[in-house]
Amino acid sequence: MADPQNDKVLSADQRIATIARLNDALRQSIHNPGVNQVVMTAGVADLIGDISLFRGFQRRAELLRTVCDYDAFGPDVDPHGERDFGRFEFAGEVLYWKIDYYDRALTHGSPDPTDPNITTRVLTLLLTHEY
């Protein structure tokens, strides 16, 4: 069923603002992303260590909090204003987080990242040298 909210044509500024809002919502609900996903590379997993141990669990929580609270957006890391990328330091390493937009089956890119009914956002945490 079509969503009447998304039937209207959005201006470029409205599209950017909608995508930014949805990306912020994912980051701010990073512990409970709903249909969206949060993944990390093997390098980041090695950095935080075994999460069955307190130290690894604590480091993972700190890492996720850093992404959740991220607000260092600017033209160098967010040139389009979509709030879909960030760069930060953690545990002596420089990391990126990035959000990509897929269809619900995760087989293709989303046809419309402004529509959360057809888009799955995937936030990936990675070391800069893994990009």
C-alpha positions as CSV (number, residue, x, y, z in Angstrom):
1,M,0.0,0.0,0.0
2,A,1.4,3.4,-0.9
3,D,2.3,5.8,1.8
4,P,0.5,9.2,1.1
5,Q,3.4,11.0,2.9
6,N,5.9,9.7,0.4
7,D,3.6,10.2,-2.7
8,K,4.4,13.9,-2.7
9,V,7.6,14.9,-4.5
10,L,10.2,16.1,-2.1
11,S,12.6,19.0,-3.0
12,A,16.3,18.3,-2.9
13,D,16.5,20.0,0.5
14,Q,13.6,18.0,1.9
15,R,15.2,14.8,0.7
16,I,18.5,15.6,2.4
17,A,16.7,16.6,5.6
18,T,14.6,13.4,5.6
19,I,17.6,11.2,5.0
20,A,19.6,13.0,7.7
21,R,16.7,12.6,10.2
22,L,16.4,8.9,9.4
23,N,20.2,8.4,9.7
24,D,20.3,10.2,13.0
25,A,17.4,8.0,14.2
26,L,19.4,4.9,13.4
27,R,22.5,6.1,15.2
28,Q,20.5,7.2,18.2
29,S,18.8,3.8,18.4
30,I,22.0,1.9,17.7
31,H,21.2,-0.7,20.4
32,N,17.8,-1.4,18.9
33,P,17.9,-0.6,15.2
34,G,14.6,-2.3,14.3
35,V,14.8,-3.4,10.6
36,N,18.0,-1.6,10.2
37,Q,21.4,-3.2,10.9
38,V,24.6,-2.3,12.7
39,V,27.7,-4.3,11.7
40,M,31.5,-4.0,12.3
41,T,34.5,-5.2,10.4
42,A,36.9,-7.8,11.7
43,G,39.4,-5.1,12.5
44,V,36.9,-3.3,14.7
45,A,35.9,-6.6,16.4
46,D,39.6,-7.3,17.1
47,L,40.0,-3.8,18.5
48,I,37.2,-4.2,21.1
49,G,38.1,-7.8,21.9
50,D,36.1,-10.7,23.2
51,I,32.7,-9.3,24.3
52,S,32.1,-12.2,26.6
53,L,34.7,-10.6,28.8
54,F,33.8,-7.5,30.7
55,R,36.6,-5.4,29.1
56,G,35.4,-6.3,25.5
57,F,31.8,-5.7,26.5
58,Q,32.7,-2.3,28.0
59,R,34.7,-1.3,24.9
60,R,31.9,-2.3,22.6
61,A,29.4,-0.2,24.7
62,E,31.8,2.8,24.6
63,L,32.3,2.4,20.8
64,L,28.5,2.3,20.2
65,R,28.0,5.3,22.5
66,T,30.6,7.3,20.6
67,V,28.7,6.6,17.3
68,C,25.4,7.3,18.9
69,D,26.6,10.7,20.3
70,Y,28.5,11.7,17.2
71,D,28.0,15.3,16.1
72,A,31.2,16.3,14.4
73,F,29.5,16.8,11.0
74,G,30.9,19.3,8.6
75,P,31.9,19.6,5.0
76,D,34.9,17.3,5.3
77,V,32.9,14.3,6.5
78,D,29.4,15.2,5.5
79,P,29.5,17.2,2.2
80,H,25.9,16.3,1.2
81,G,24.4,16.9,4.6
82,E,22.9,13.4,4.9
83,R,24.7,12.6,8.2
84,D,25.7,9.2,6.8
85,F,29.4,9.2,7.6
86,G,31.6,10.0,10.5
87,R,35.3,9.8,11.5
88,F,36.5,9.5,15.1
89,E,39.3,8.2,17.3
90,F,38.8,5.2,19.6
91,A,41.3,3.2,21.6
92,G,44.2,4.7,19.7
93,E,42.8,4.0,16.2
94,V,40.9,6.1,13.7
95,L,37.6,4.7,12.7
96,Y,34.8,5.5,10.3
97,W,31.1,4.7,10.5
98,K,29.0,4.9,7.4
99,I,25.4,4.3,6.5
100,D,24.4,2.6,3.3
101,Y,20.8,2.2,1.9
102,Y,19.5,-1.1,0.8
103,D,16.2,-2.6,-0.2
104,R,14.4,-4.7,2.4
105,A,15.9,-7.9,1.1
106,L,19.4,-6.5,1.2
107,T,20.0,-7.5,-2.4
108,H,20.0,-4.1,-4.1
109,G,20.3,-0.4,-3.2
110,S,17.2,1.2,-1.9
111,P,15.1,2.9,-4.7
112,D,14.3,5.7,-2.2
113,P,16.3,6.2,1.0
114,T,13.7,8.7,2.2
115,D,11.1,5.9,2.6
116,P,11.8,3.8,5.7
117,N,9.1,1.4,4.5
118,I,11.2,0.1,1.6
119,T,14.7,0.9,3.0
120,T,17.0,-1.0,5.3
121,R,19.8,1.2,6.6
122,V,23.1,-0.6,7.4
123,L,25.6,1.2,9.6
124,T,29.1,-0.2,9.3
125,L,31.9,0.5,11.8
126,L,35.4,0.1,10.2
127,L,39.0,1.1,10.7
128,T,40.1,3.7,8.2
129,H,42.6,1.4,6.6
130,E,39.7,-1.1,5.9
131,Y,37.8,1.5,3.8
